[in-house]
Amino acid sequence: MRVAVAFDHRGVKLRDCVLEEVSALGHESLDLGTDTDDPVDYPDKARQVGEAIRGGDAERGILVCGSGVGAAVAACKLPGIRAAICHDTYSAHQGVEHDDMNVLCIGSGVVGADLAAELIRVFLAAEFDGGERYRRRLEKIETMEKETSRV
């Protein structure tokens, strides 16, 4: 799987961990930066990850900022992007299985490298369940996106 990864200036402290874990799992990283602690706006990184997924350059994404909140809020503004903050392994796999989550958001000020690696493992291993109730709910989300984009 190709995974778009991006970090803002606070998230960069988990950069090596994230890139190493994606590679160790046999996936390819689409590295969208940053690689320094020079200020970077998380909405720009969220847009890059979202556009990579929407454009077919990646199947999933991982965004890391200080709390994970800003990255998730920004990424969810893009149609078809289902991003969530996951600081526990249950949410990281259940979000994919039930909600077809395609972007994992992590807060570098909340989790350390070991937990980040575990979150990435379960996120990338999870598959969408595809059950009728989950598809129905996703269809409702897609309808909301379409209806509100005309406003």
C-alpha positions in Angstrom: 0.0 0.0 0.0 1.2 3.5 -0.7 0.8 5.8 2.4 1.0 9.6 2.2 2.7 10.9 5.3 3.1 14.5 6.5 4.1 16.4 9.6 3.9 19.9 10.8 6.7 21.5 12.8 5.5 19.9 16.0 4.7 16.5 14.5 8.2 16.2 12.9 9.5 14.7 16.2 7.7 11.5 15.2 8.8 11.6 11.6 11.6 8.9 11.8 9.3 6.6 13.7 6.4 6.9 11.3 8.6 6.5 8.2 10.4 3.5 9.6 7.2 1.8 10.7 5.5 2.2 7.3 8.6 0.8 5.6 9.0 -2.0 8.1 5.5 -3.1 7.4 6.3 -3.4 3.7 4.4 -0.3 2.6 5.7 2.6 0.5 5.7 6.1 2.0 4.8 9.2 -0.1 6.8 11.6 2.1 5.1 15.0 2.0 7.4 16.6 4.7 8.3 18.5 6.7 11.6 17.5 8.0 12.5 20.5 10.2 10.9 22.2 13.1 10.5 25.4 11.1 6.9 26.5 11.3 4.5 24.7 8.9 0.8 25.1 8.9 -1.0 21.8 9.4 -3.9 22.7 7.0 -1.3 22.7 4.2 -0.1 19.3 5.1 -3.6 17.9 5.5 -4.5 19.2 2.1 -1.4 17.5 0.6 -2.2 14.2 2.2 -5.9 14.4 1.2 -5.1 15.4 -2.4 -2.7 12.5 -2.7 -5.5 10.1 -1.6 -8.1 11.7 -3.7 -5.8 11.7 -6.7 -4.9 8.1 -6.4 -1.3 8.6 -5.4 -1.9 7.0 -2.0 -4.5 4.6 -0.5 -4.2 6.0 3.0 -2.5 8.8 4.9 -0.9 9.6 8.2 -0.8 13.1 9.6 1.2 14.2 12.6 0.8 17.5 14.4 1.1 18.5 18.0 -2.3 17.2 19.2 -3.7 15.6 16.1 -6.8 17.8 16.3 -5.9 20.4 13.7 -4.8 17.9 11.2 -8.0 15.9 11.6 -10.2 19.0 11.3 -8.4 20.2 8.2 -8.3 16.8 6.5 -12.0 16.2 7.0 -12.8 19.3 4.9 -11.8 17.5 1.8 -14.6 15.3 0.2 -13.9 11.6 0.5 -11.3 12.1 3.3 -12.2 10.4 6.6 -9.6 11.4 9.1 -9.6 10.9 12.8 -7.4 11.3 15.8 -6.4 8.0 17.2 -4.4 7.7 20.3 -5.5 4.2 21.2 -5.3 1.0 19.1 -9.0 0.2 19.2 -9.9 3.5 17.4 -7.1 3.1 14.9 -8.4 -0.2 13.6 -12.2 0.2 14.3 -12.1 3.5 12.4 -11.1 1.7 9.3 -13.3 -1.4 9.8 -16.5 0.5 10.5 -16.0 4.0 9.1 -13.5 3.4 6.2 -11.2 5.9 7.8 -8.4 6.7 5.4 -6.3 9.1 7.3 -4.8 8.5 10.8 -4.0 11.6 12.8 -1.6 11.5 15.7 -0.5 14.1 18.2 3.2 14.1 18.8 2.6 15.8 22.1 0.2 13.1 23.2 1.9 9.8 22.1 5.4 8.6 22.0 7.2 6.6 19.3 6.2 3.2 20.6 2.5 3.9 20.7 2.7 5.7 17.4 4.2 2.6 15.8 1.5 0.4 17.2 -1.2 2.8 16.0 0.3 2.7 12.5 0.5 -1.1 12.6 -3.2 -1.6 13.4 -4.3 1.2 11.1 -2.5 -0.2 8.1 -3.5 -3.8 8.8 -7.2 -3.0 9.2 -9.7 -3.4 6.4 -13.1 -2.0 5.9 -15.8 -4.4 6.9 -18.1 -3.5 4.0 -21.3 -4.5 5.9 -24.6 -3.0 4.9 -24.9 -0.8 7.9 -21.4 0.6 7.4 -22.0 1.2 3.7 -25.3 2.9 4.5 -23.6 5.3 6.9 -20.9 6.1 4.5 -23.5 6.9 1.8 -25.1 9.3 4.3 -21.7 11.0 4.8 -21.2 11.3 1.0 -24.7 12.8 0.7 -23.8 15.4 3.4 -20.6 16.3 1.5 -22.4 16.7 -1.8 -25.3 18.7 -0.3 -23.1 21.1 1.7 -20.6 21.7 -1.1 -23.4 23.4 -3.0 -24.0 25.9 -0.2 
